[in-house]
Amino acid sequence: MMTDTTIALTPETDARIQEIGETEILVGIPSFNNADTIGHVVRAVKAGLAKYFSGVRAVLVNSDGSSTDGTPDVVARTVVDLGDMLISERQSPLHKIITPYHGIPGKGSAFRTIFEIARRLKAKACAVVDSDLRSITPEWIELLIRPVLGEGYDYVAPYYLRHKYDGTITNNIVYPLTRAMYGQRVRQPIGGDFGFSGRLAEHYLDKHVWESDVARFGIDIWMTTEAIASGARVCESFLGAKIHNPKDPGTDLAAMLVQVMGAMFALMEEHEGVWAKLNGSNPVKRFGFQYEVGVEPVHVNVDGMICSFRQGLADLEPIWREMLAAETVEELQALKDCPLQAFRLGDDLWARLVYEATAACHRRVMPREHLLKAFTPLYLGRTASFVLDTQGLTSSEADGRIEALCQAFEKRKPYLMERWETGSE
């Protein structure tokens, strides 16, 4: 049945859906110019479905953003020799749907098309995986689908082992803030690979965000937050290492920070009725056998980050004084001339600073984009502090420092509420 949130699909896709009828499992792969990696991802998906869900009706959907490198052709012709993998070939045939997506450019529109196809096929369990993954294995498909199909969960977040300096936006902002706000310890809320129920896919489709920046730039954090805030059953699965095509943090960092934080702040506005009455946090169920894996090294330029922070202190102090409490700015000023090895932007100061920026955004003291851009040097200062503080630690030991940061965010939540409501100094 068509609803006011039903989106149009191509005639070819409509015909393919009519031909398939219904499915139990749907795996979506959004793509844009990923011809060099997507074949491996498709082979892993096919092998995972054959090995772990033999006899279960399954559909693979490639939702493509008008690739010019032949990505959809790679998906169409990729085959996998299951005999080499000791997998029985008596499984149900895997149906493929290869379709362009419509709407504003970005991953959100690709996901929307996948959700719509899942709704029309009445899929019970779904997963989405990135198209540039080099570390995906067939086991990922079981770990993303089984908790939904066999255990009754609605949302499966990924849990990867990462280098201690990989994912600094997640470690210093997204995880502590999401955990403190919504009370669930989902370690990697913007991981990129998820499992979800057909019921949750319908919920996502019915939300009016698809023409917004949230859908365009913040789809991963939106999916996680919306699942938790809606009361869905949430868990996570250990997937090992995530290795994908490298991105230059020097060029992508500032834009990603603005996009992710903008989405988080918009979600806090929408779900204030949920997070305002929650205190503390609880662990979520984790599936999968956790093991040590080698992770790719991440090189960071501490001197450059501290230089950017101090340049911000010189250039942006008037703006920071609009965003932050006077006491906080004075504490930042104390970092202006300290020796490099003594540079520390500590947990409590960072938690207060993030909460002050969040409340300033809520009170609209300046345009959101200006505020978020002015926040970038502060984030670089915190990242430099974290690197200096964890130089001699293993990634596992460094994770203990992230836990301490999360506890600081939870402890300071009443401070956010005070500033959110009154804006008091």
N, C-alpha and C positions, 0 to 999 in steps of 0.2 A: 504493500500500500504506500502511495506517495504521500509524504507529509510536507509541511512548509520548509523543513530543513533538508529534504531530499535533494541531492545534487544531480545534475545531468551528467551522464556518461556517454561515450561515443556509441554510435549504433553498433559497431563491431563488438564492443564490450557488453552492451545490452544483450546482443545475440548470444554471446559466449555464456553469459550468466543464465540465460534461458536454457541453453543446452546442458549446462552442468546441473542446474536445479538447486541442490542444497549441498552443504559440506559440513563436516565436523571440525576440521582444522583449516585455518588459512594463515599462510606466512607471507608477509609483505616485504618487499625490498624497494624502498624509494631510491631513485638514482638520477644522476646528472653527470654525463661524461665520465663514466666509470668502466669503460670497456676493458681496461687492463686488469681490473680486480674482480668484477662482478661474476665472471665465470667460476672462480673459486668459491664464491659465496653461494651461488646456485648449486654447485656440486655438493657442498656441505649440507645445505638444506635438504636436497633430495636424499642424500645418504642418511641423514638424521631421521627423516620421515619413514624411510624404508626400514631402518634398523629398529626404531623404537615405536613406530605406530603402523606396523604392517597390518593391512586389512582395514584401516581407517580412511575414510574419504578425506582427501586433502587437496588444497588449491594453492598454488604459488602465484602471487600477484606482483608484477613489476610495474610500479607507478613512476613513470619517467618524465622528467622535466625538459622535453625537447632536446635530448642529447644530439650532438652533431658528430660523435665519434663511433656510432654504431652500437651503442650499449644495448638497446633492445634486441638487435640481431644476435649479439652474444648470448643473451638470455634464451632466445628462441632455439638456438642450435646446441646449447650446452647439454651434454649427456654425461652419465656417470656409469662406469662398469661396476655394478654391485658385486659381481662374482669375485673381483679382486679384494673385496672387503669382507668376505665371509658372511654376506647378507643374503638371505633368501630372496629370490626374485618373485615370490608369490604374493607380493603386496598389491594393493589397489593401484591403478595407474594414477600418476600425479597430473592433475590438470593445471595448465598455465593460462594466466591472463596477463597480457602485455598491453599496457594502455598509457597514453599520455594523461597527465593530470591538468586540470584547468584551475583558474583563480590566480591570486597574487603569487608571484614566484616564491619558491621556498619549500622547505621540508613539510611545513604545516599543510599546504595544499596537497602534497603527495600523500600524507597520512589521511587527509580527509577522503580522498578517493579510495584508499585501502579500507577505511572504516565503512564507507558506503557499500562497497562490494561485499564486505563481511556481513553487513546488515541484510542485503538482498539475498545472500546465499545462506542466511540463518546459521552462520558459523558459531560453534560453541566455544572454541578456543582459538586465539590468534597470537601471532608474534610478528614483530617487525625487527629487521636487522639491517645494519648499515651496509652499503654497497661497496665500501672500500676496505672491508675487514681482511686482514691477512692472517689473523689468528683464530678465525671461527672454525669450529670442529662440529661434526654431526651431533656431539653431546650437547651443544648449546641448544639445539632444537628441543631435545627432551627436557632440558632444565628450564626453558622458557614456557613450554606447553604443558608438561605434566602437572605442575601445581594447579593449573586452571582445570584441566580435563579430569584429573584424578583426585585432587584435594580440595576443590571448591574455592580456590582463591580467584579474585577478580583481576589482580594486577601483580605482575612479577617484575621487579626492578633488577637490573644487573648488578653483580658485585664482582669487580675486577681487582686483581693485584696490580698496583701501579707504582712507579718510582715515586719516591717521597716528594720530588719536585714536579711531578706531573699532576695536572688537575688542581692548580693552586686556587682557581676561582671556586671550585667545588669545596676544597678543604677549608678555605678561610671565610667563605661567605655562604655558599648555597647549602651545604650540609648543616653547618651550625644554625643558620637562620630557619631552614625548613624544619629541622628537628625541634628547635625551641618553639616555633609557631604552632606546629601541628601535632607534636607529641609522638611522632613515629621516627625511629632511627633508621631511615633508609639512607644507606651510606653514600650511594652515588645517584642522586635524584636526576642528573642530566646525562646519564650514561649512554643513551642512544639506541640500545637494544632492549626490547621489552616484550613481556607476554601479557595478555589481557583477555578477559572474557568477551563473548559476543554482546552480553548485556552492557558491559562498560563501553564497548565501541558505540553502541546506540546512545548511551549517555553523552559521550563526547560529541557525537554528531548533532545532538539537540542543543548544544551550547552555542550561543551567538558570539563567537570569537573569530570566525573564519576569515573575516575581511580585516582583521586587526593586526597590529604589530606583534601581539602575543602569539598568534598563529604563525606569523611569518618568521619570527626570530626566536621565540621562546617555547616551541612546541614540546620539548622534552620536559622542562620544568613544569609546564602547564599540565601535561599528562599525569605526572607524579602527584602534583599538588591537588589536582581535581579528583584523582582517585582517592586520596586520603580524606580530603574535605567532604567528599560525597558519602563517606562511610563504607567504601568498598573494602573487601578483605585484601590486605597488602602483604606481600612477602618479597624476598629477594633470593636469587640463585647465584652461586659462585661459578663464574665462567673462566677463571684463570686470568691470563694476561689479555689485554686488548691492544693489538698492534694493527695500526691502520696507516693510510697514507699520511706522511708527516705534514704538519701545518706549522708555519712560521709564527711562533708566539709573539715575535716583535711586531708583526704586521696585523695579526688577528686579535691580539689581546684586548686592546681598548674597545674595539667594536663589539667583541663578544661580551665584555663586562657590561657595557651599556645595554646590550640586548637582554642578557639574562637578568640583570638587576631590574631593568624596566618591567620585564614580565613578572618577576617576583613581587614587585611593589603593586602592580595592577591586581595580582591575585590576592594580596593582602587586603586591598580595598574591598574586593568582592567577598572575601571569606572572613571578614572581621568577626562576624557572629560565631564562627567556629573557633578561631585561634584565641580570641580575647578571654575565653573562659577556661583555657587549658593551662596546666602547670606541669613541668617536668616532661619526661619522655619515657617510652618503653621500646625495648628491642623488637624487631620483627622477625618472624620465622625465616631462617636461611636454609635453603636446599643446596645439595651438592657437596661433594667431597673436597674439602679445602686442602690444597697442597702448595708448596713453594714453587714458584716459577721464575725464570729469568725475566727481567724487565729491561726495556731499552733505557739507556741513561738519558737524563735531561740536563742540559747545561744551562746555567743561569748566570746572568751578569749582575752580581750584587752591586758593584760600584755604580753601574748605570741606573739601577732602580733607585738607589739612595740619592743619586744626583737628580733624578726626575722628581722624587719626593721633595727635595730641598728647593728645586726650582719652583715647584707648586707652592711651597711655603712662601717664596718670594713674590710670585705672580698672583696667586689665588687667595691670599689671606682675607681680603674683603669678602669674597664669596664664601669662604669657609666660615667666616664669622656669622654670615646669614644662616648657614646650614647647621652649625655646631654650637654647643654651649661654650661660653667664654672660657671656662675652666679647661675644657678639652683642647681648645686652640692653644692655651698657654702650655699645656703638656706637650703638644706637638712642637711648639717653639723651642722647647728644651732640647729637642733632637737636632737642632739646626747645626750646631758646631761640635757635637760629641764625636770622639774617635770612631772610625768605622766599625771596629770589632765590638764597641760598646753600644752600637745602635740597636735599640730594642723598642718596638711598638707592642707592648704587652697585651695579654689576653683581655684583661678588664677594660683597658683603654680602648682596645679594638671593638669589643662588644658594645660599649657605650657609643663609640663613634658611628658604628653601623646603625644602631638604633636611632641616633640623632638624625642621621641622614634619611632614614626611613620615615621618621616623623615629619621632617622638613618637607619631604616629597608629598606626604599626606596633606600637609597644611598648605601646599603649593606656594612656598615662599619664593620660588622661582620656577621657570619652565623645567619640566622633568629632565629633558635632554641636557640642559645646561648643568643641572645638579649632578647628573650621572657622569658627565664628562669631567667635572671638577673633582669627582670622587676618585678618578683613575690614579692620580699621583699618591693618594692615601693608600689605595690598594697596593701599589708598587712598594710603598714603604713597609707595609705589613708583610708582604711577600719576602722582601729583603730580610726583615727581622726574623721570619720563620726559618729562612735558609741559614742565617748566622746561628740561630739557636739549635739547629739540628745537624750541623756539619758533621759531627762524629757519630751520628746515630744511624742505625739501620732503618729501612722503610717501616718495618714493624714497630720499632721504638719511636719513630717520628709520629706514627699513628696515635701513640699515647699522648703526644702533645696536642693532637687534634681533639682527642677526647676531653682534655683539660679545657680547650677553647670552647667546646660545646657546652660544658658545664658552666663556664662563665656566661655564655649567652642565656642559658636557662635561668641562672641566678639573677641576671640583670633584666629579665623580662618585665618585672613591675616598673622598671625605669622607662622602658618603651611605652608602657600603657600611660604613664604619667605625662610623657611628652606628646604622645599621640593625641591625648584628650585636651591638654591645656597649652602645650608648647612652652611650658615654664622653663626658666633657666636652671 
